Amino acid sequence: MRVDLSELEETVRKLGRLATAMGESVTRSKYNTYLPEGALGSHRFVESNELTDAHRTMKAHIEEVVEVVNEAIDDFGTKTKTVHGNYQNAEYDAKYGMDRLGSESGE
């Protein structure tokens, strides 16, 4: 069986770029979606309180989703790198292992 290591390398690179982009999403979801108290009206405006609470809830949910996606990307990237390394080692052993065995046996 033959594995295209260049495709695995490309997958690792793409996952790296995606992880970088997700890092930016984590930052944006935490810090660029801040809504200060009273931004939607005074506390006497009942809907203002409901909207502010809904915003907080949605902000927390988005942060959780982005974090889960980021973890999945990191996990997949780590596993892809490991698989790539294992295949590289196997190819090296297959190519050069036979040469070493032949030279050790005096052939």
C-alpha positions as CSV (number, residue, x, y, z in Angstrom):
1,M,0.0,0.0,0.0
2,R,1.3,3.5,-0.9
3,V,0.4,6.7,1.0
4,D,0.8,10.1,-0.6
5,L,2.8,11.9,2.0
6,S,2.6,15.2,0.2
7,E,-1.2,15.1,0.6
8,L,-0.7,14.5,4.3
9,E,1.7,17.4,4.5
10,E,-0.7,19.6,2.7
11,T,-3.4,18.6,5.1
12,V,-1.2,19.5,8.1
13,R,-0.4,22.9,6.5
14,K,-4.1,23.6,5.8
15,L,-5.0,22.6,9.4
16,G,-2.3,25.0,10.7
17,R,-3.8,27.8,8.7
18,L,-7.3,26.9,9.9
19,A,-6.1,26.8,13.5
20,T,-4.6,30.3,13.1
21,A,-7.9,31.5,11.7
22,M,-9.8,29.9,14.6
23,G,-7.4,31.5,17.1
24,E,-8.6,34.8,15.6
25,S,-12.2,33.7,16.0
26,V,-11.6,32.8,19.6
27,T,-10.2,36.3,20.3
28,R,-13.0,38.0,18.4
29,S,-15.8,36.1,20.1
30,K,-14.3,36.9,23.5
31,Y,-13.3,40.5,23.1
32,N,-14.9,42.0,20.1
33,T,-18.5,41.2,21.1
34,Y,-18.5,43.0,24.4
35,L,-21.8,44.8,25.2
36,P,-21.5,47.2,28.1
37,E,-24.4,47.5,30.7
38,G,-27.0,50.0,29.6
39,A,-25.9,49.9,25.9
40,L,-29.4,48.9,24.9
41,G,-31.2,51.3,27.3
42,S,-31.7,51.8,31.0
43,H,-32.6,49.1,33.4
44,R,-36.2,50.4,33.5
45,F,-36.5,49.3,29.9
46,V,-37.5,45.7,30.4
47,E,-36.6,44.6,26.9
48,S,-33.1,46.1,27.4
49,N,-32.4,43.7,30.2
50,E,-33.8,40.7,28.2
51,L,-31.7,41.7,25.2
52,T,-28.5,42.1,27.3
53,D,-29.1,38.7,28.9
54,A,-29.8,37.1,25.5
55,H,-26.5,38.7,24.3
56,R,-24.5,37.3,27.2
57,T,-26.1,33.8,26.7
58,M,-25.3,33.8,22.9
59,K,-21.8,35.2,23.5
60,A,-21.1,32.4,25.9
61,H,-22.5,29.8,23.5
62,I,-20.5,31.1,20.5
63,E,-17.3,31.0,22.6
64,E,-18.0,27.4,23.6
65,V,-18.7,26.4,20.0
66,V,-15.5,28.1,18.7
67,E,-13.5,26.4,21.5
68,V,-14.9,23.0,20.6
69,V,-14.2,23.5,16.9
70,N,-10.7,24.7,17.7
71,E,-10.0,21.7,19.9
72,A,-11.2,19.4,17.1
73,I,-8.9,21.1,14.6
74,D,-5.9,20.8,17.0
75,D,-6.7,17.1,17.7
76,F,-7.1,16.3,14.0
77,G,-3.9,18.2,13.2
78,T,-1.9,16.4,15.9
79,K,-3.2,13.0,14.7
80,T,-2.5,13.9,11.1
81,K,1.1,14.9,12.0
82,T,1.5,11.6,13.9
83,V,0.2,9.5,11.0
84,H,2.5,11.4,8.6
85,G,5.5,10.7,10.8
86,N,4.5,7.0,11.1
87,Y,4.2,6.6,7.4
88,Q,7.5,8.4,6.8
89,N,9.2,6.0,9.2
90,A,7.6,3.0,7.6
91,E,8.7,4.1,4.2
92,Y,12.2,4.7,5.4
93,D,12.3,1.3,7.1
94,A,11.0,-0.4,4.0
95,K,13.5,1.3,1.7
96,Y,16.6,1.2,3.8
97,G,15.8,-1.6,6.2
98,M,16.2,-4.2,3.4
99,D,19.6,-2.6,2.4
100,R,20.9,-2.9,5.9
101,L,19.7,-6.5,6.2
102,G,21.4,-7.4,3.0
103,S,24.7,-5.8,4.0
104,E,24.6,-7.3,7.5
105,S,24.1,-10.8,6.1
106,G,27.2,-10.4,3.8
107,E,25.2,-10.3,0.5
